[in-house]
Amino acid sequence: MITMFDTDYKIGRGKVSVTGDDLRQSLVIAKNEMRKFLRGRKILLFVLLAALFLALNIALPALYWDQFGSYLSTPEEIMSWNAGNVSFIVLIGAVLFASFTIVSEFEERTYLLLFTRPVKKTTIFAGKFLACYAITLLVVLIYYGVSAAHSLALEGTVTSKTFASIGMAMADIFAVSGLAVFFSTISKKGSISALMTFFLVLMIPSILYGILWVVQPGGDYWYLLNVAEGSISSIIGPAMPISKSLITFFLWGAVPLLAGWLIFLRKEA
């Protein structure tokens, strides 16, 4: 049966077809992956680390209110303060889940079963990425929910700009998860994939920013991932353009994700 989603993509000499049924199968794979994530120990570690970030964000200003009070006097300031840690939570989620999602199949030799099923590799790849995206987004949304409760407790309201911050966080999840899945595809060990994800996301943009700042202080380095991630919290403040940050998130996620997909298509059982 031909659906409106039926599309053919030519890769080299072969052909990759994507149909509406493939999309449904991707969702099934994503659902199964999510179930596996939620039953594992990594989700507990992820939630505990996110809770630790939030606990410190709430406890430190409370303990040193004389110093922090003037900086956290509005709903916008409170939510911006809490959103400052979202990029770290996104990175942790990518390291724990996306950086292992492909390579773990080869480490555990479950790929022998996975590749023999009548499911296309594109469907498998898409389902796994969706699951990694969803599990990170779930924890991030919980983080925002508790942050909103914090704002309600202190100021009695929550700024509507919180939704804009969530949108930027969703774009950041796409970027970082895309990078992590790429490393998971090309690596032979999950630990190596996790290390490369952590190093590239946390260290490389910061090093480049430092070098570029020395060369040209005050330059607009919007194309660096860490600069774009700053918009997650700063967007809650005064009105600011977000188009460059969104472009940065898209490019940092889409390019490695596409490369990872093409490499995954050529993997053999």
C-alpha positions in Angstrom: 0.0 0.0 0.0 1.4 3.4 -1.0 1.1 6.2 1.5 1.8 9.9 1.4 5.0 9.1 3.3 6.5 6.7 0.8 9.8 8.1 -0.3 12.9 6.6 -2.0 16.4 7.7 -1.2 19.3 6.5 -3.4 22.5 5.8 -1.5 25.4 4.9 -3.8 24.3 1.9 -5.9 21.6 0.9 -3.5 18.2 2.4 -2.6 16.8 3.2 0.8 13.0 3.4 0.8 11.1 5.0 3.7 7.4 4.3 4.0 4.7 5.1 6.5 5.0 1.6 7.9 8.7 2.3 8.5 7.8 5.3 10.5 5.5 3.3 12.6 8.2 0.7 13.1 10.7 3.4 14.2 8.2 4.5 16.9 7.9 0.9 18.0 11.7 0.6 18.2 11.9 3.9 20.1 9.2 2.7 22.5 11.2 -0.5 23.2 14.4 1.4 23.7 12.7 3.8 26.1 11.4 0.8 28.1 14.9 -0.5 28.2 16.2 2.8 29.4 13.6 3.2 32.1 14.3 -0.3 33.5 18.1 0.2 33.5 20.4 1.8 36.1 21.5 4.7 33.9 18.2 6.5 34.2 18.6 6.5 38.0 22.1 8.0 37.7 20.7 10.6 35.2 17.8 11.6 37.4 20.1 11.8 40.5 22.6 14.0 38.7 19.9 16.3 37.4 18.4 16.5 40.9 21.8 17.3 42.3 22.1 20.3 39.9 18.7 21.5 40.8 19.2 21.0 44.6 22.4 23.1 44.4 20.7 25.8 42.4 18.0 26.0 45.1 20.0 25.4 48.2 23.0 27.7 47.6 20.9 30.9 47.1 18.8 30.0 50.1 21.9 29.6 52.3 23.5 32.8 51.0 20.4 34.9 50.3 22.1 38.1 51.3 24.4 37.7 48.3 21.9 36.1 45.9 18.7 37.8 46.8 19.2 40.8 44.6 20.0 38.6 41.6 16.9 36.3 42.1 14.2 38.8 42.7 12.0 38.1 39.7 10.5 35.0 38.1 12.7 35.6 35.0 15.8 35.7 37.1 14.9 32.5 39.0 14.1 30.5 35.9 17.2 31.9 34.0 19.3 30.8 37.0 18.0 27.3 37.0 18.1 27.0 33.2 21.8 27.7 33.3 22.5 24.0 34.1 20.2 22.6 31.4 23.1 22.2 28.8 25.0 20.0 31.3 21.9 17.8 31.9 21.6 17.5 28.1 25.2 16.4 27.8 24.8 13.9 30.6 21.8 12.4 28.9 23.7 12.1 25.6 26.7 10.5 27.2 24.6 8.0 29.1 22.2 7.0 26.3 22.9 8.3 22.8 26.7 7.6 22.9 25.9 3.9 23.7 22.8 3.3 21.6 24.5 1.9 18.5 27.9 0.7 19.7 26.3 -1.3 22.6 24.6 -3.6 20.0 28.0 -4.6 18.7 29.6 -4.8 22.1 26.9 -7.1 23.4 26.6 -8.9 20.0 22.9 -8.3 19.9 23.3 -6.8 16.4 23.4 -10.4 15.1 19.7 -10.6 16.0 18.9 -7.0 15.3 20.1 -7.0 11.7 18.4 -10.3 10.8 15.0 -9.0 11.6 12.8 -7.7 8.7 13.4 -4.1 9.8 15.3 -1.6 7.7 18.5 -0.1 9.1 17.1 3.4 8.6 14.1 2.4 10.8 16.4 1.1 13.5 18.6 4.1 13.4 15.7 6.5 13.6 14.0 4.6 16.4 17.2 4.6 18.5 17.8 8.3 18.0 14.2 9.1 18.9 14.5 7.1 22.1 17.7 8.9 23.1 16.1 12.2 22.4 12.9 11.4 24.3 14.6 10.1 27.5 16.8 13.2 27.7 13.8 15.5 27.0 11.8 13.7 29.7 14.3 14.5 32.4 14.8 18.0 31.1 11.1 18.7 31.3 11.0 17.3 34.9 13.8 19.7 35.7 11.9 22.6 34.3 8.8 21.5 36.2 10.6 21.6 39.5 12.2 24.9 38.6 8.8 26.3 37.9 7.7 25.1 41.3 10.7 26.9 42.8 9.7 30.1 41.0 6.1 29.7 42.3 7.3 29.2 45.8 9.5 32.4 45.8 7.5 34.8 43.6 4.1 33.2 43.2 4.3 33.0 39.4 6.3 31.6 36.5 7.4 33.6 33.5 6.0 32.6 30.1 9.5 32.9 28.7 10.1 29.5 30.2 8.5 27.9 27.1 11.1 29.7 24.9 13.8 28.3 27.1 12.4 24.8 26.8 12.3 25.2 23.0 16.0 26.1 22.9 16.7 23.1 25.2 14.9 20.8 22.8 17.1 22.1 20.0 20.2 21.5 22.1 19.1 17.9 22.8 18.9 17.4 19.0 22.4 18.8 18.5 24.2 16.9 21.3 22.3 13.7 20.8 23.1 13.8 17.1 26.8 14.1 17.9 26.6 11.3 20.4 24.8 8.9 18.0 27.5 9.7 15.4 30.3 8.7 17.8 28.3 5.6 18.8 28.1 4.6 15.2 31.8 4.9 14.4 33.2 3.6 17.7 34.0 0.1 18.7 33.7 0.8 22.4 30.9 2.6 24.3 33.4 4.1 26.7 35.3 5.7 23.7 32.1 7.0 22.2 31.0 8.5 25.6 34.5 10.1 26.0 34.5 11.6 22.6 31.0 13.0 23.1 31.9 14.6 26.4 35.2 16.0 25.1 33.8 17.5 21.9 30.7 19.1 23.5 32.3 20.3 26.7 35.9 21.0 25.8 36.4 21.8 22.1 33.9 24.7 21.8 35.3 26.3 25.0 38.9 26.0 23.7 38.0 27.4 20.3 36.1 30.3 22.0 39.1 31.1 24.2 41.4 31.2 21.2 39.0 33.2 19.0 38.4 35.7 21.8 42.2 36.4 22.1 42.4 36.8 18.3 39.3 39.0 18.0 37.8 40.1 21.4 34.1 40.7 21.3 33.4 38.7 18.1 30.1 37.1 17.3 31.0 33.4 17.6 27.4 32.2 17.2 28.4 29.0 15.4 30.1 27.6 18.5 27.9 25.1 20.4 28.6 26.6 23.8 27.7 30.0 22.6 24.3 28.8 21.3 23.7 26.9 24.6 24.0 30.2 26.4 20.6 31.1 24.8 18.8 28.5 26.9 19.1 30.7 30.0 19.6 34.1 28.4 16.4 33.9 26.3 14.4 34.2 29.6 15.9 37.7 30.0 15.5 40.6 27.7 14.3 40.0 24.1 17.1 38.5 22.0 17.4 37.0 18.5 17.4 33.3 18.5 17.8 32.4 14.8 21.6 32.0 14.9 21.4 29.8 17.9 18.8 27.6 16.2 20.9 27.3 13.1 23.9 26.3 15.2 21.9 23.6 17.0 20.6 22.3 13.7 23.9 22.1 12.0 25.7 20.6 15.0 23.1 17.9 15.2 22.0 17.3 11.6 25.5 17.0 10.0 26.8 14.3 12.3 23.4 12.5 12.4 23.3 12.3 8.7 26.9 11.0 8.6 26.2 8.5 11.3 23.1 7.2 9.4 25.1 6.8 6.1 27.8 4.8 8.0 25.2 2.7 9.8 23.6 1.7 6.5 26.9 0.1 5.5 27.5 -1.8 8.7 27.3 -5.6 8.3 26.0 -8.2 10.6 
